Amino acid sequence: MSEAPFRPREKLFEKQKYFQNIPKHTYLKGPMDKVTSVAIPLALAASSIYLIGRGIYNMSHGIGKKE
């Protein structure tokens, strides 16, 4: 008993040729990889820098203290 392949062999060869011929870094080869590898980390870094800056500003000016 043999199991049917997950994808046809021709499609697999097409994908392999596509990914092997792109002169980019391996983590940016897919069509949506720029979103997951670049945009999301930049958004997280920007929001964390903003929140850290806001916290330092509030501490230095005594804003938001509990009494």
PDB file of N, CA, C and O in Angstrom, chain B, residues numbered from 101:
ATOM      1  N   MET B 101       0.846  -1.190   0.000  1.00  0.00           N
ATOM      2  CA  MET B 101       0.000   0.000   0.000  1.00  0.00           C
ATOM      3  C   MET B 101       0.885   1.243   0.000  1.00  0.00           C
ATOM      4  O   MET B 101       1.764   1.397   0.847  1.00  0.00           O
ATOM      5  N   SER B 102       0.643   2.103  -0.939  1.00  0.00           N
ATOM      6  CA  SER B 102       1.377   3.363  -0.968  1.00  0.00           C
ATOM      7  C   SER B 102       0.388   4.510  -0.902  1.00  0.00           C
ATOM      8  O   SER B 102      -0.715   4.451  -1.446  1.00  0.00           O
ATOM      9  N   GLU B 103       0.807   5.517  -0.240  1.00  0.00           N
ATOM     10  CA  GLU B 103      -0.048   6.682  -0.045  1.00  0.00           C
ATOM     11  C   GLU B 103       0.116   7.644  -1.216  1.00  0.00           C
ATOM     12  O   GLU B 103       1.197   7.757  -1.794  1.00  0.00           O
ATOM     13  N   ALA B 104      -0.954   8.325  -1.554  1.00  0.00           N
ATOM     14  CA  ALA B 104      -0.895   9.303  -2.639  1.00  0.00           C
ATOM     15  C   ALA B 104      -0.016  10.475  -2.213  1.00  0.00           C
ATOM     16  O   ALA B 104      -0.014  10.843  -1.038  1.00  0.00           O
ATOM     17  N   PRO B 105       0.731  11.069  -3.145  1.00  0.00           N
ATOM     18  CA  PRO B 105       1.593  12.196  -2.775  1.00  0.00           C
ATOM     19  C   PRO B 105       0.774  13.411  -2.355  1.00  0.00           C
ATOM     20  O   PRO B 105      -0.352  13.621  -2.806  1.00  0.00           O
ATOM     21  N   PHE B 106       1.381  14.197  -1.480  1.00  0.00           N
ATOM     22  CA  PHE B 106       0.701  15.396  -0.984  1.00  0.00           C
ATOM     23  C   PHE B 106       0.508  16.415  -2.092  1.00  0.00           C
ATOM     24  O   PHE B 106      -0.540  17.055  -2.176  1.00  0.00           O
ATOM     25  N   ARG B 107       1.506  16.567  -2.935  1.00  0.00           N
ATOM     26  CA  ARG B 107       1.440  17.462  -4.090  1.00  0.00           C
ATOM     27  C   ARG B 107       1.932  16.709  -5.314  1.00  0.00           C
ATOM     28  O   ARG B 107       2.747  15.794  -5.195  1.00  0.00           O
ATOM     29  N   PRO B 108       1.450  17.083  -6.474  1.00  0.00           N
ATOM     30  CA  PRO B 108       2.003  16.459  -7.688  1.00  0.00           C
ATOM     31  C   PRO B 108       3.479  16.794  -7.846  1.00  0.00           C
ATOM     32  O   PRO B 108       3.921  17.878  -7.466  1.00  0.00           O
ATOM     33  N   ARG B 109       4.222  15.878  -8.396  1.00  0.00           N
ATOM     34  CA  ARG B 109       5.659  16.023  -8.546  1.00  0.00           C
ATOM     35  C   ARG B 109       6.027  17.233  -9.400  1.00  0.00           C
ATOM     36  O   ARG B 109       7.037  17.886  -9.137  1.00  0.00           O
ATOM     37  N   GLU B 110       5.233  17.539 -10.408  1.00  0.00           N
ATOM     38  CA  GLU B 110       5.528  18.671 -11.290  1.00  0.00           C
ATOM     39  C   GLU B 110       5.442  19.994 -10.533  1.00  0.00           C
ATOM     40  O   GLU B 110       6.282  20.876 -10.711  1.00  0.00           O
ATOM     41  N   LYS B 111       4.428  20.123  -9.694  1.00  0.00           N
ATOM     42  CA  LYS B 111       4.291  21.349  -8.893  1.00  0.00           C
ATOM     43  C   LYS B 111       5.473  21.508  -7.945  1.00  0.00           C
ATOM     44  O   LYS B 111       5.974  22.614  -7.740  1.00  0.00           O
ATOM     45  N   LEU B 112       5.911  20.393  -7.373  1.00  0.00           N
ATOM     46  CA  LEU B 112       7.047  20.433  -6.457  1.00  0.00           C
ATOM     47  C   LEU B 112       8.310  20.897  -7.181  1.00  0.00           C
ATOM     48  O   LEU B 112       9.071  21.703  -6.645  1.00  0.00           O
ATOM     49  N   PHE B 113       8.534  20.396  -8.389  1.00  0.00           N
ATOM     50  CA  PHE B 113       9.703  20.814  -9.160  1.00  0.00           C
ATOM     51  C   PHE B 113       9.626  22.295  -9.522  1.00  0.00           C
ATOM     52  O   PHE B 113      10.645  22.985  -9.522  1.00  0.00           O
ATOM     53  N   GLU B 114       8.424  22.790  -9.831  1.00  0.00           N
ATOM     54  CA  GLU B 114       8.261  24.218 -10.140  1.00  0.00           C
ATOM     55  C   GLU B 114       8.614  25.077  -8.928  1.00  0.00           C
ATOM     56  O   GLU B 114       9.324  26.076  -9.051  1.00  0.00           O
ATOM     57  N   LYS B 115       8.118  24.685  -7.766  1.00  0.00           N
ATOM     58  CA  LYS B 115       8.414  25.441  -6.542  1.00  0.00           C
ATOM     59  C   LYS B 115       9.906  25.405  -6.227  1.00  0.00           C
ATOM     60  O   LYS B 115      10.478  26.421  -5.832  1.00  0.00           O
ATOM     61  N   GLN B 116      10.541  24.249  -6.397  1.00  0.00           N
ATOM     62  CA  GLN B 116      11.964  24.147  -6.116  1.00  0.00           C
ATOM     63  C   GLN B 116      12.767  25.047  -7.050  1.00  0.00           C
ATOM     64  O   GLN B 116      13.697  25.723  -6.609  1.00  0.00           O
ATOM     65  N   LYS B 117      12.422  25.062  -8.314  1.00  0.00           N
ATOM     66  CA  LYS B 117      13.128  25.930  -9.261  1.00  0.00           C
ATOM     67  C   LYS B 117      12.933  27.395  -8.902  1.00  0.00           C
ATOM     68  O   LYS B 117      13.866  28.193  -8.982  1.00  0.00           O
ATOM     69  N   TYR B 118      11.702  27.745  -8.503  1.00  0.00           N
ATOM     70  CA  TYR B 118      11.404  29.129  -8.134  1.00  0.00           C
ATOM     71  C   TYR B 118      12.260  29.570  -6.948  1.00  0.00           C
ATOM     72  O   TYR B 118      12.868  30.640  -6.985  1.00  0.00           O
ATOM     73  N   PHE B 119      12.308  28.754  -5.902  1.00  0.00           N
ATOM     74  CA  PHE B 119      13.018  29.145  -4.692  1.00  0.00           C
ATOM     75  C   PHE B 119      14.528  29.049  -4.846  1.00  0.00           C
ATOM     76  O   PHE B 119      15.253  29.770  -4.161  1.00  0.00           O
ATOM     77  N   GLN B 120      15.024  28.183  -5.721  1.00  0.00           N
ATOM     78  CA  GLN B 120      16.467  28.056  -5.899  1.00  0.00           C
ATOM     79  C   GLN B 120      17.045  29.154  -6.774  1.00  0.00           C
ATOM     80  O   GLN B 120      18.240  29.436  -6.688  1.00  0.00           O
ATOM     81  N   ASN B 121      16.233  29.780  -7.611  1.00  0.00           N
ATOM     82  CA  ASN B 121      16.751  30.776  -8.547  1.00  0.00           C
ATOM     83  C   ASN B 121      16.617  32.213  -8.057  1.00  0.00           C
ATOM     84  O   ASN B 121      17.113  33.124  -8.720  1.00  0.00           O
ATOM     85  N   ILE B 122      15.974  32.446  -6.938  1.00  0.00           N
ATOM     86  CA  ILE B 122      15.804  33.807  -6.434  1.00  0.00           C
ATOM     87  C   ILE B 122      17.083  34.237  -5.716  1.00  0.00           C
ATOM     88  O   ILE B 122      17.550  33.528  -4.825  1.00  0.00           O
ATOM     89  N   PRO B 123      17.659  35.384  -6.084  1.00  0.00           N
ATOM     90  CA  PRO B 123      18.914  35.813  -5.435  1.00  0.00           C
ATOM     91  C   PRO B 123      18.686  36.605  -4.149  1.00  0.00           C
ATOM     92  O   PRO B 123      19.384  37.588  -3.903  1.00  0.00           O
ATOM     93  N   LYS B 124      17.737  36.201  -3.342  1.00  0.00           N
ATOM     94  CA  LYS B 124      17.470  36.879  -2.072  1.00  0.00           C
ATOM     95  C   LYS B 124      17.936  35.999  -0.925  1.00  0.00           C
ATOM     96  O   LYS B 124      18.354  34.860  -1.134  1.00  0.00           O
ATOM     97  N   HIS B 125      17.862  36.531   0.278  1.00  0.00           N
ATOM     98  CA  HIS B 125      18.148  35.732   1.455  1.00  0.00           C
ATOM     99  C   HIS B 125      17.083  34.658   1.595  1.00  0.00           C
ATOM    100  O   HIS B 125      15.969  34.813   1.095  1.00  0.00           O
ATOM    101  N   THR B 126      17.418  33.585   2.266  1.00  0.00           N
ATOM    102  CA  THR B 126      16.491  32.458   2.349  1.00  0.00           C
ATOM    103  C   THR B 126      15.234  32.814   3.130  1.00  0.00           C
ATOM    104  O   THR B 126      14.183  32.224   2.876  1.00  0.00           O
ATOM    105  N   TYR B 127      15.295  33.741   4.057  1.00  0.00           N
ATOM    106  CA  TYR B 127      14.111  34.076   4.838  1.00  0.00           C
ATOM    107  C   TYR B 127      13.221  35.098   4.144  1.00  0.00           C
ATOM    108  O   TYR B 127      12.194  35.476   4.707  1.00  0.00           O
ATOM    109  N   LEU B 128      13.567  35.559   2.949  1.00  0.00           N
ATOM    110  CA  LEU B 128      12.726  36.504   2.217  1.00  0.00           C
ATOM    111  C   LEU B 128      12.304  35.964   0.852  1.00  0.00           C
ATOM    112  O   LEU B 128      11.959  36.750  -0.031  1.00  0.00           O
ATOM    113  N   LYS B 129      12.321  34.661   0.659  1.00  0.00           N
ATOM    114  CA  LYS B 129      12.058  34.116  -0.661  1.00  0.00           C
ATOM    115  C   LYS B 129      10.575  33.970  -0.970  1.00  0.00           C
ATOM    116  O   LYS B 129      10.201  34.034  -2.142  1.00  0.00           O
ATOM    117  N   GLY B 130       9.729  33.781   0.006  1.00  0.00           N
ATOM    118  CA  GLY B 130       8.305  33.578  -0.249  1.00  0.00           C
ATOM    119  C   GLY B 130       7.598  34.884  -0.537  1.00  0.00           C
ATOM    120  O   GLY B 130       8.148  35.956  -0.286  1.00  0.00           O
ATOM    121  N   PRO B 131       6.379  34.808  -1.063  1.00  0.00           N
ATOM    122  CA  PRO B 131       5.657  36.039  -1.402  1.00  0.00           C
ATOM    123  C   PRO B 131       5.216  36.857  -0.183  1.00  0.00           C
ATOM    124  O   PRO B 131       5.127  38.081  -0.271  1.00  0.00           O
ATOM    125  N   MET B 132       4.944  36.214   0.934  1.00  0.00           N
ATOM    126  CA  MET B 132       4.485  36.935   2.127  1.00  0.00           C
ATOM    127  C   MET B 132       5.561  37.024   3.208  1.00  0.00           C
ATOM    128  O   MET B 132       5.263  37.433   4.330  1.00  0.00           O
ATOM    129  N   ASP B 133       6.789  36.655   2.901  1.00  0.00           N
ATOM    130  CA  ASP B 133       7.839  36.617   3.913  1.00  0.00           C
ATOM    131  C   ASP B 133       8.284  37.996   4.362  1.00  0.00           C
ATOM    132  O   ASP B 133       8.798  38.137   5.471  1.00  0.00           O
ATOM    133  N   LYS B 134       8.106  39.013   3.541  1.00  0.00           N
ATOM    134  CA  LYS B 134       8.501  40.359   3.961  1.00  0.00           C
ATOM    135  C   LYS B 134       7.627  40.848   5.100  1.00  0.00           C
ATOM    136  O   LYS B 134       8.084  41.605   5.956  1.00  0.00           O
ATOM    137  N   VAL B 135       6.364  40.418   5.116  1.00  0.00           N
ATOM    138  CA  VAL B 135       5.465  40.831   6.196  1.00  0.00           C
ATOM    139  C   VAL B 135       5.890  40.193   7.503  1.00  0.00           C
ATOM    140  O   VAL B 135       5.979  40.865   8.530  1.00  0.00           O
ATOM    141  N   THR B 136       6.155  38.883   7.466  1.00  0.00           N
ATOM    142  CA  THR B 136       6.465  38.184   8.713  1.00  0.00           C
ATOM    143  C   THR B 136       7.894  38.413   9.176  1.00  0.00           C
ATOM    144  O   THR B 136       8.158  38.375  10.377  1.00  0.00           O
ATOM    145  N   SER B 137       8.822  38.649   8.258  1.00  0.00           N
ATOM    146  CA  SER B 137      10.219  38.778   8.647  1.00  0.00           C
ATOM    147  C   SER B 137      10.668  40.214   8.865  1.00  0.00           C
ATOM    148  O   SER B 137      11.659  40.452   9.555  1.00  0.00           O
ATOM    149  N   VAL B 138       9.963  41.165   8.294  1.00  0.00           N
ATOM    150  CA  VAL B 138      10.418  42.556   8.363  1.00  0.00           C
ATOM    151  C   VAL B 138       9.380  43.448   9.034  1.00  0.00           C
ATOM    152  O   VAL B 138       9.699  44.129  10.008  1.00  0.00           O
ATOM    153  N   ALA B 139       8.164  43.459   8.541  1.00  0.00           N
ATOM    154  CA  ALA B 139       7.160  44.420   8.997  1.00  0.00           C
ATOM    155  C   ALA B 139       6.735  44.175  10.442  1.00  0.00           C
ATOM    156  O   ALA B 139       6.666  45.122  11.225  1.00  0.00           O
ATOM    157  N   ILE B 140       6.453  42.940  10.809  1.00  0.00           N
ATOM    158  CA  ILE B 140       5.983  42.656  12.170  1.00  0.00           C
ATOM    159  C   ILE B 140       7.070  42.953  13.206  1.00  0.00           C
ATOM    160  O   ILE B 140       6.767  43.606  14.205  1.00  0.00           O
ATOM    161  N   PRO B 141       8.325  42.508  13.023  1.00  0.00           N
ATOM    162  CA  PRO B 141       9.354  42.888  14.010  1.00  0.00           C
ATOM    163  C   PRO B 141       9.591  44.396  14.089  1.00  0.00           C
ATOM    164  O   PRO B 141       9.828  44.924  15.175  1.00  0.00           O
ATOM    165  N   LEU B 142       9.530  45.096  12.952  1.00  0.00           N
ATOM    166  CA  LEU B 142       9.694  46.554  13.005  1.00  0.00           C
ATOM    167  C   LEU B 142       8.554  47.207  13.773  1.00  0.00           C
ATOM    168  O   LEU B 142       8.783  48.141  14.542  1.00  0.00           O
ATOM    169  N   ALA B 143       7.328  46.729  13.574  1.00  0.00           N
ATOM    170  CA  ALA B 143       6.189  47.286  14.297  1.00  0.00           C
ATOM    171  C   ALA B 143       6.312  47.027  15.796  1.00  0.00           C
ATOM    172  O   ALA B 143       6.025  47.910  16.603  1.00  0.00           O
ATOM    173  N   LEU B 144       6.732  45.834  16.169  1.00  0.00           N
ATOM    174  CA  LEU B 144       6.919  45.533  17.592  1.00  0.00           C
ATOM    175  C   LEU B 144       8.028  46.385  18.203  1.00  0.00           C
ATOM    176  O   LEU B 144       7.888  46.880  19.322  1.00  0.00           O
ATOM    177  N   ALA B 145       9.123  46.555  17.476  1.00  0.00           N
ATOM    178  CA  ALA B 145      10.222  47.371  17.997  1.00  0.00           C
ATOM    179  C   ALA B 145       9.794  48.825  18.147  1.00  0.00           C
ATOM    180  O   ALA B 145      10.106  49.459  19.155  1.00  0.00           O
ATOM    181  N   ALA B 146       9.083  49.361  17.158  1.00  0.00           N
ATOM    182  CA  ALA B 146       8.647  50.760  17.224  1.00  0.00           C
ATOM    183  C   ALA B 146       7.682  50.977  18.381  1.00  0.00           C
ATOM    184  O   ALA B 146       7.798  51.964  19.108  1.00  0.00           O
ATOM    185  N   SER B 147       6.723  50.056  18.561  1.00  0.00           N
ATOM    186  CA  SER B 147       5.764  50.231  19.651  1.00  0.00           C
ATOM    187  C   SER B 147       6.444  50.092  21.007  1.00  0.00           C
ATOM    188  O   SER B 147       6.086  50.805  21.944  1.00  0.00           O
ATOM    189  N   SER B 148       7.417  49.190  21.133  1.00  0.00           N
ATOM    190  CA  SER B 148       8.089  49.054  22.425  1.00  0.00           C
ATOM    191  C   SER B 148       8.960  50.272  22.729  1.00  0.00           C
ATOM    192  O   SER B 148       9.025  50.708  23.878  1.00  0.00           O
ATOM    193  N   ILE B 149       9.622  50.823  21.727  1.00  0.00           N
ATOM    194  CA  ILE B 149      10.419  52.038  21.946  1.00  0.00           C
ATOM    195  C   ILE B 149       9.521  53.201  22.348  1.00  0.00           C
ATOM    196  O   ILE B 149       9.885  53.994  23.216  1.00  0.00           O
ATOM    197  N   TYR B 150       8.353  53.308  21.725  1.00  0.00           N
ATOM    198  CA  TYR B 150       7.403  54.364  22.082  1.00  0.00           C
ATOM    199  C   TYR B 150       6.940  54.207  23.533  1.00  0.00           C
ATOM    200  O   TYR B 150       6.905  55.181  24.285  1.00  0.00           O
ATOM    201  N   LEU B 151       6.586  52.982  23.920  1.00  0.00           N
ATOM    202  CA  LEU B 151       6.090  52.769  25.284  1.00  0.00           C
ATOM    203  C   LEU B 151       7.187  52.993  26.321  1.00  0.00           C
ATOM    204  O   LEU B 151       6.921  53.528  27.397  1.00  0.00           O
ATOM    205  N   ILE B 152       8.409  52.592  26.009  1.00  0.00           N
ATOM    206  CA  ILE B 152       9.525  52.843  26.941  1.00  0.00           C
ATOM    207  C   ILE B 152       9.761  54.345  27.079  1.00  0.00           C
ATOM    208  O   ILE B 152       9.942  54.842  28.190  1.00  0.00           O
ATOM    209  N   GLY B 153       9.760  55.067  25.967  1.00  0.00           N
ATOM    210  CA  GLY B 153       9.934  56.520  26.013  1.00  0.00           C
ATOM    211  C   GLY B 153       8.838  57.207  26.797  1.00  0.00           C
ATOM    212  O   GLY B 153       9.102  58.129  27.569  1.00  0.00           O
ATOM    213  N   ARG B 154       7.599  56.759  26.602  1.00  0.00           N
ATOM    214  CA  ARG B 154       6.479  57.346  27.340  1.00  0.00           C
ATOM    215  C   ARG B 154       6.606  57.072  28.833  1.00  0.00           C
ATOM    216  O   ARG B 154       6.305  57.936  29.657  1.00  0.00           O
ATOM    217  N   GLY B 155       7.054  55.861  29.178  1.00  0.00           N
ATOM    218  CA  GLY B 155       7.241  55.526  30.593  1.00  0.00           C
ATOM    219  C   GLY B 155       8.327  56.360  31.239  1.00  0.00           C
ATOM    220  O   GLY B 155       8.165  56.826  32.366  1.00  0.00           O
ATOM    221  N   ILE B 156       9.428  56.552  30.541  1.00  0.00           N
ATOM    222  CA  ILE B 156      10.518  57.382  31.080  1.00  0.00           C
ATOM    223  C   ILE B 156      10.055  58.821  31.242  1.00  0.00           C
ATOM    224  O   ILE B 156      10.363  59.463  32.247  1.00  0.00           O
ATOM    225  N   TYR B 157       9.309  59.340  30.251  1.00  0.00           N
ATOM    226  CA  TYR B 157       8.790  60.710  30.341  1.00  0.00           C
ATOM    227  C   TYR B 157       7.853  60.849  31.536  1.00  0.00           C
ATOM    228  O   TYR B 157       7.953  61.814  32.293  1.00  0.00           O
ATOM    229  N   ASN B 158       6.948  59.897  31.709  1.00  0.00           N
ATOM    230  CA  ASN B 158       5.998  59.964  32.818  1.00  0.00           C
ATOM    231  C   ASN B 158       6.709  59.862  34.163  1.00  0.00           C
ATOM    232  O   ASN B 158       6.330  60.556  35.107  1.00  0.00           O
ATOM    233  N   MET B 159       7.735  59.009  34.272  1.00  0.00           N
ATOM    234  CA  MET B 159       8.463  58.898  35.535  1.00  0.00           C
ATOM    235  C   MET B 159       9.244  60.170  35.846  1.00  0.00           C
ATOM    236  O   MET B 159       9.311  60.597  36.999  1.00  0.00           O
ATOM    237  N   SER B 160       9.835  60.774  34.815  1.00  0.00           N
ATOM    238  CA  SER B 160      10.638  61.969  35.069  1.00  0.00           C
ATOM    239  C   SER B 160       9.778  63.170  35.424  1.00  0.00           C
ATOM    240  O   SER B 160      10.257  64.085  36.094  1.00  0.00           O
ATOM    241  N   HIS B 161       8.521  63.193  34.994  1.00  0.00           N
ATOM    242  CA  HIS B 161       7.630  64.308  35.307  1.00  0.00           C
ATOM    243  C   HIS B 161       6.624  63.987  36.422  1.00  0.00           C
ATOM    244  O   HIS B 161       5.826  64.843  36.805  1.00  0.00           O
ATOM    245  N   GLY B 162       6.665  62.780  36.928  1.00  0.00           N
ATOM    246  CA  GLY B 162       5.784  62.404  38.030  1.00  0.00           C
ATOM    247  C   GLY B 162       4.336  62.257  37.610  1.00  0.00           C
ATOM    248  O   GLY B 162       3.440  62.483  38.423  1.00  0.00           O
ATOM    249  N   ILE B 163       4.086  61.894  36.393  1.00  0.00           N
ATOM    250  CA  ILE B 163       2.716  61.752  35.884  1.00  0.00           C
ATOM    251  C   ILE B 163       2.245  60.313  36.152  1.00  0.00           C
ATOM    252  O   ILE B 163       3.004  59.360  35.973  1.00  0.00           O
ATOM    253  N   GLY B 164       0.988  60.172  36.581  1.00  0.00           N
ATOM    254  CA  GLY B 164       0.385  58.852  36.735  1.00  0.00           C
ATOM    255  C   GLY B 164       0.779  58.126  38.003  1.00  0.00           C
ATOM    256  O   GLY B 164       0.695  56.899  38.055  1.00  0.00           O
ATOM    257  N   LYS B 165       1.209  58.850  39.031  1.00  0.00           N
ATOM    258  CA  LYS B 165       1.568  58.195  40.290  1.00  0.00           C
ATOM    259  C   LYS B 165       0.310  57.843  41.070  1.00  0.00           C
ATOM    260  O   LYS B 165      -0.679  58.574  41.042  1.00  0.00           O
ATOM    261  N   LYS B 166       0.363  56.715  41.764  1.00  0.00           N
ATOM    262  CA  LYS B 166      -0.727  56.351  42.662  1.00  0.00           C
ATOM    263  C   LYS B 166      -0.431  56.939  44.029  1.00  0.00           C
ATOM    264  O   LYS B 166       0.716  56.963  44.474  1.00  0.00           O
ATOM    265  N   GLU B 167      -1.466  57.409  44.682  1.00  0.00           N
ATOM    266  CA  GLU B 167      -1.253  58.055  45.968  1.00  0.00           C
ATOM    267  C   GLU B 167      -1.540  57.141  47.121  1.00  0.00           C
ATOM    268  O   GLU B 167      -1.406  57.544  48.277  1.00  0.00           O
TER     269      GLU B 167
END
